[in-house]
Amino acid sequence: MESDNRFFADVKAFGSILGKLNDGSDVVKLTKDEYTRLGHQLRENVKFLQSKAEKGWFLKKWLYKSIYLQYKNLVATHFTD
C-alpha cells in the first residue's frame, strides 16, 4: 500500500498512529483524522470477521469468533459515535 498514491493519506495516518503507540507514553492522543480512519478500519474488520465467524468449519469459526468479539468490544468501548 505504501507505493500506491491512492492510499497515501491512510499510510500517513496509520504510520503516525504507530509512531505514537511506540513512544511508550501512557496516554495516546489521536488527531480527528487518525481517530476517524482507525475507527472506520476497525468497523470494517468487525464486519469481515463477523461474516467469517458465521461460516466455515468448527475450528475456523472458533478462531474467528474470538477475534471478532475482541474487535467488537474494542469498537464498542472506544469508537462509538
Residue pairs with C-beta under 8 A, 6 or more apart in sequence:
1 7
1 10
1 11
2 11
9 33
9 37
10 37
13 33
13 34
13 37
13 38
14 37
14 38
16 31
16 34
17 28
17 30
17 34
17 38
20 28
20 29
20 30
21 28
30 38
35 79
38 79
39 75
39 79
42 71
42 74
42 75
42 79
43 75
43 79
45 71
46 68
46 71
46 72
46 75
49 64
49 67
49 68
49 71
50 68
50 72
52 60
52 64
52 68
53 61
53 64
53 65
53 68
54 61
55 61
56 64
